[in-house]
């Protein structure tokens, strides 16, 4: 198992533990708190879905047209130009690689209720040594950060709005 697999495994376990603790907390809450917890669980579900979508994409736009093994990360898209490859890639369904998420923002209505959620994405290169430290040069690891929060209806004044922040580190070795 390489360090990329280990990081993904630890991240998955942390997400599972967070979910289990959230469910336990829900069982002990009042009705008002239960509604807020349901909002948090929906935000967690949306965020998890987005990260799963990213896991299924190519590591870099170079890999959309190339099938050879990359041994030098400097051939990947520079960190200053991460983002959609073209104006045609403007929705989640048209993204082809991980860095298309960089700078993307979307707001979606939840059909079963009158709630709306907004999510914001950022993509950065990171190193094996410290996935919390962004790299200004290309590496074999990319970190996708997602922030998700409810925009409607507004949070009650007694409880400030929550923003769920999550990230996953994806490796070129794991995705290609």
KEKE-3310 file (N, C-alpha, C; in steps of 0.2 Angstrom, whole numbers, plus 5000, padded with zeros to 4 digits):
npx = (5004:5003:5008:4998:4986:4985:4983:4970:4963:4963:4957:4944:4940:4940:4929:4919:4919:4915:4902:4896:4897:4890:4877:4874:4874:4863:4852:4851:4846:4835:4819:4821:4835:4836:4831:4841:4852:4848:4849:4863:4867:4862:4870:4883:4881:4879:4892:4900:4896:4900:4914:4916:4912:4923:4933:4932:4937:4949:4966:4973:4971:4980:4980:4968:4970:4982:4990:5002:5013:5016:5031:5036:5031:5030:5024:5011:4996:5000:5000:4994:4985:4974:4958:4943:4945:4940:4927:4917:4916:4907:4899:4896:4893:4900:4914:4930:4942:4951:4956:4946:4937:4942:4939:4925:4908:4892:4874:4861:4844:4835:4824:4815:4811:4811:4823:4840:4856:4873:4889:4907:4922:4940:4955:4971:4989:4998:5010:5018:5023:5016:5000:4993:4999:5000:5007:5016:5021:5019:5014:5012:5001:4985:4974:4957:4946:4931:4917:4902:4886:4870:4859:4846:4831:4836:4847:4842:4842:4846:4855:4870:4874:4880:4895:4900:4916:4927:4939:4949:4963:4970:4979:4990:4994:4984:4973:4975)
npy = (4994:5011:5028:5036:5028:5025:5038:5040:5030:5033:5045:5041:5033:5043:5051:5042:5039:5052:5053:5043:5048:5059:5054:5048:5059:5065:5057:5061:5074:5088:5093:5105:5105:5093:5095:5104:5096:5087:5095:5096:5083:5082:5091:5085:5073:5078:5084:5073:5066:5074:5073:5059:5059:5066:5057:5048:5054:5059:5062:5073:5085:5082:5069:5065:5065:5057:5042:5037:5033:5044:5051:5063:5076:5089:5090:5091:5101:5118:5125:5138:5139:5130:5123:5123:5116:5123:5134:5126:5117:5119:5114:5101:5089:5090:5091:5084:5081:5081:5094:5103:5106:5117:5133:5132:5134:5130:5131:5122:5116:5107:5094:5088:5096:5113:5118:5125:5122:5127:5125:5126:5124:5120:5117:5110:5107:5096:5089:5073:5074:5083:5085:5096:5107:5118:5116:5126:5121:5108:5091:5074:5073:5079:5090:5091:5103:5106:5116:5116:5123:5127:5138:5142:5138:5153:5151:5149:5163:5159:5149:5149:5149:5133:5128:5115:5108:5099:5088:5079:5070:5066:5054:5053:5040:5032:5035:5033)
npz = (5000:4995:5000:4995:4995:5009:5014:5008:5014:5027:5027:5023:5034:5044:5039:5040:5054:5058:5053:5060:5073:5072:5069:5081:5090:5085:5089:5102:5103:5104:5096:5088:5087:5080:5068:5063:5063:5053:5042:5043:5040:5027:5020:5022:5015:5002:5000:5001:4990:4980:4981:4979:4965:4960:4962:4952:4941:4928:4933:4927:4914:4904:4904:4897:4884:4883:4884:4890:4903:4916:4922:4927:4936:4932:4919:4921:4922:4927:4943:4944:4934:4936:4934:4924:4908:4897:4891:4889:4899:4911:4921:4933:4926:4914:4917:4916:4922:4938:4941:4936:4945:4952:4959:4956:4959:4965:4967:4973:4973:4984:4980:4988:4998:5003:5003:5000:4994:4994:4987:4987:4978:4979:4971:4974:4972:4982:4994:4998:5011:5018:5017:5021:5017:5004:4987:4976:4964:4952:4957:4961:4969:4972:4980:4985:4990:4998:5002:5010:5012:5019:5011:5010:5019:5028:5042:5059:5071:5083:5081:5073:5055:5048:5040:5031:5030:5020:5013:5001:4997:4981:4972:4958:4955:4960:4952:4939)
capx = (5000:5008:5005:4991:4981:4985:4979:4963:4960:4963:4951:4937:4939:4938:4922:4914:4918:4912:4895:4893:4896:4884:4871:4874:4872:4856:4848:4851:4844:4828:4816:4824:4842:4836:4831:4848:4856:4846:4853:4870:4868:4861:4877:4888:4879:4881:4899:4903:4894:4905:4921:4916:4913:4930:4938:4931:4939:4956:4970:4975:4969:4985:4978:4962:4973:4988:4990:5008:5015:5019:5036:5038:5024:5030:5020:5004:4994:5003:4995:4991:4979:4970:4951:4940:4949:4937:4921:4912:4916:4905:4895:4899:4893:4905:4920:4934:4947:4950:4957:4941:4933:4945:4935:4918:4903:4886:4869:4856:4838:4833:4817:4810:4810:4812:4830:4845:4863:4879:4895:4912:4928:4946:4960:4978:4994:5001:5016:5017:5026:5011:4994:4989:5003:4999:5013:5016:5023:5015:5016:5008:4995:4980:4969:4951:4943:4924:4913:4895:4881:4863:4858:4839:4830:4842:4848:4839:4847:4849:4861:4873:4874:4886:4898:4904:4922:4930:4944:4952:4969:4970:4985:4990:4995:4978:4968:4977)
capy = (5000:5017:5033:5038:5023:5026:5044:5039:5025:5037:5050:5037:5031:5049:5053:5037:5041:5059:5051:5039:5053:5064:5050:5047:5065:5066:5053:5064:5081:5090:5093:5110:5102:5087:5098:5107:5090:5084:5099:5095:5077:5083:5094:5079:5069:5082:5084:5066:5064:5078:5070:5053:5061:5068:5051:5044:5058:5059:5066:5079:5086:5079:5062:5065:5063:5053:5035:5034:5034:5051:5051:5069:5080:5096:5091:5092:5108:5122:5126:5144:5138:5124:5125:5120:5117:5127:5137:5121:5113:5123:5110:5095:5084:5091:5090:5078:5079:5084:5102:5107:5108:5123:5139:5131:5135:5129:5131:5117:5116:5100:5094:5085:5102:5120:5120:5126:5122:5130:5122:5129:5120:5123:5111:5112:5102:5095:5085:5067:5075:5087:5087:5102:5112:5118:5117:5130:5117:5102:5085:5068:5073:5085:5090:5095:5106:5107:5119:5116:5126:5129:5145:5144:5144:5155:5147:5153:5167:5155:5145:5152:5144:5129:5126:5109:5108:5093:5088:5072:5070:5061:5053:5051:5033:5029:5037:5031)
capz = (5000:4995:5004:4993:4997:5016:5015:5006:5019:5034:5026:5023:5041:5047:5037:5043:5061:5059:5051:5066:5079:5070:5070:5089:5092:5082:5094:5109:5102:5104:5089:5084:5085:5075:5061:5061:5062:5047:5038:5042:5036:5020:5018:5022:5009:4996:5000:5000:4983:4975:4982:4975:4958:4958:4963:4946:4935:4927:4937:4924:4907:4900:4903:4893:4877:4883:4888:4893:4910:4918:4927:4929:4937:4929:4913:4923:4922:4932:4949:4943:4929:4938:4933:4918:4902:4892:4893:4888:4905:4916:4925:4935:4921:4909:4920:4913:4926:4945:4942:4933:4951:4955:4958:4954:4964:4963:4972:4971:4977:4986:4978:4993:5003:5000:5005:4994:4997:4990:4988:4984:4977:4977:4970:4975:4973:4989:4994:5002:5017:5022:5013:5022:5014:4996:4983:4970:4958:4951:4961:4960:4973:4972:4986:4983:4996:4997:5008:5008:5017:5017:5009:5011:5022:5033:5049:5065:5074:5089:5079:5067:5049:5048:5034:5031:5026:5019:5008:4999:4993:4976:4969:4951:4955:4961:4947:4932)
cpx = (5004:5004:4999:4985:4980:4981:4972:4959:4959:4957:4944:4935:4937:4931:4917:4913:4914:4904:4892:4892:4891:4877:4869:4871:4865:4851:4847:4848:4837:4826:4820:4831:4841:4835:4837:4852:4854:4849:4860:4871:4867:4868:4882:4887:4881:4888:4902:4902:4899:4912:4921:4916:4920:4935:4937:4934:4947:4960:4972:4972:4973:4983:4972:4964:4979:4987:4996:5009:5019:5024:5038:5032:5024:5026:5013:5002:4997:4997:4991:4985:4975:4963:4949:4945:4946:4930:4915:4911:4914:4900:4898:4899:4897:4912:4924:4939:4947:4951:4951:4936:4936:4941:4928:4914:4896:4881:4864:4850:4837:4826:4812:4808:4811:4819:4835:4852:4868:4885:4901:4918:4934:4951:4967:4983:4997:5007:5014:5019:5020:5006:4991:4993:5003:5006:5012:5018:5019:5018:5011:5002:4991:4975:4963:4947:4936:4921:4906:4891:4874:4862:4850:4835:4836:4842:4845:4844:4850:4855:4864:4874:4881:4888:4902:4910:4925:4935:4946:4958:4969:4977:4985:4990:4988:4972:4969:4981)
cpy = (5006:5022:5036:5034:5024:5032:5043:5035:5029:5042:5047:5035:5038:5051:5048:5038:5047:5057:5048:5044:5057:5060:5049:5053:5067:5063:5057:5071:5082:5091:5099:5108:5097:5090:5101:5101:5087:5088:5098:5088:5077:5086:5089:5075:5072:5082:5078:5064:5068:5075:5063:5054:5062:5062:5047:5048:5057:5063:5073:5079:5083:5072:5060:5063:5059:5047:5033:5036:5040:5049:5057:5074:5086:5096:5092:5100:5112:5124:5133:5144:5132:5127:5121:5121:5122:5130:5132:5117:5118:5120:5104:5089:5085:5091:5084:5076:5083:5092:5106:5109:5115:5129:5138:5132:5134:5129:5126:5117:5108:5099:5091:5090:5108:5123:5121:5125:5124:5126:5126:5125:5123:5116:5114:5106:5102:5090:5079:5069:5079:5089:5093:5108:5112:5119:5121:5127:5111:5096:5080:5068:5080:5084:5094:5097:5107:5110:5119:5119:5127:5136:5147:5138:5146:5151:5152:5157:5164:5151:5147:5147:5140:5128:5120:5109:5101:5093:5080:5074:5064:5060:5051:5043:5029:5030:5035:5025)
cpz = (5000:4999:5002:4995:5005:5017:5013:5011:5025:5033:5026:5030:5045:5045:5040:5050:5062:5058:5057:5072:5078:5071:5077:5092:5091:5087:5101:5109:5102:5096:5085:5082:5080:5068:5059:5060:5055:5041:5037:5039:5029:5017:5017:5016:5003:4995:4998:4993:4978:4975:4978:4968:4956:4958:4956:4940:4934:4931:4934:4917:4902:4898:4899:4886:4877:4887:4891:4900:4911:4923:4930:4930:4934:4922:4915:4922:4928:4937:4948:4938:4930:4937:4927:4912:4897:4895:4893:4894:4910:4921:4927:4930:4915:4911:4918:4918:4933:4945:4939:4939:4953:4954:4957:4960:4961:4969:4969:4976:4978:4985:4983:4998:4999:5002:4999:4998:4992:4992:4984:4984:4976:4976:4971:4974:4980:4989:4999:5010:5021:5017:5015:5020:5006:4993:4977:4964:4958:4955:4959:4964:4972:4977:4984:4989:4994:5003:5005:5014:5015:5016:5010:5014:5027:5039:5054:5068:5081:5087:5073:5061:5050:5041:5035:5027:5026:5013:5007:4995:4988:4973:4961:4950:4956:4956:4940:4931)
residu = (UNK:UNK:UNK:UNK:UNK:UNK:UNK:UNK:UNK:UNK:UNK:UNK:UNK:UNK:UNK:UNK:UNK:UNK:UNK:UNK:UNK:UNK:UNK:UNK:UNK:UNK:UNK:UNK:UNK:UNK:UNK:UNK:UNK:UNK:UNK:UNK:UNK:UNK:UNK:UNK:UNK:UNK:UNK:UNK:UNK:UNK:UNK:UNK:UNK:UNK:UNK:UNK:UNK:UNK:UNK:UNK:UNK:UNK:UNK:UNK:UNK:UNK:UNK:UNK:UNK:UNK:UNK:UNK:UNK:UNK:UNK:UNK:UNK:UNK:UNK:UNK:UNK:UNK:UNK:UNK:UNK:UNK:UNK:UNK:UNK:UNK:UNK:UNK:UNK:UNK:UNK:UNK:UNK:UNK:UNK:UNK:UNK:UNK:UNK:UNK:UNK:UNK:UNK:UNK:UNK:UNK:UNK:UNK:UNK:UNK:UNK:UNK:UNK:UNK:UNK:UNK:UNK:UNK:UNK:UNK:UNK:UNK:UNK:UNK:UNK:UNK:UNK:UNK:UNK:UNK:UNK:UNK:UNK:UNK:UNK:UNK:UNK:UNK:UNK:UNK:UNK:UNK:UNK:UNK:UNK:UNK:UNK:UNK:UNK:UNK:UNK:UNK:UNK:UNK:UNK:UNK:UNK:UNK:UNK:UNK:UNK:UNK:UNK:UNK:UNK:UNK:UNK:UNK:UNK:UNK:UNK:UNK:UNK:UNK:UNK:UNK)
# end
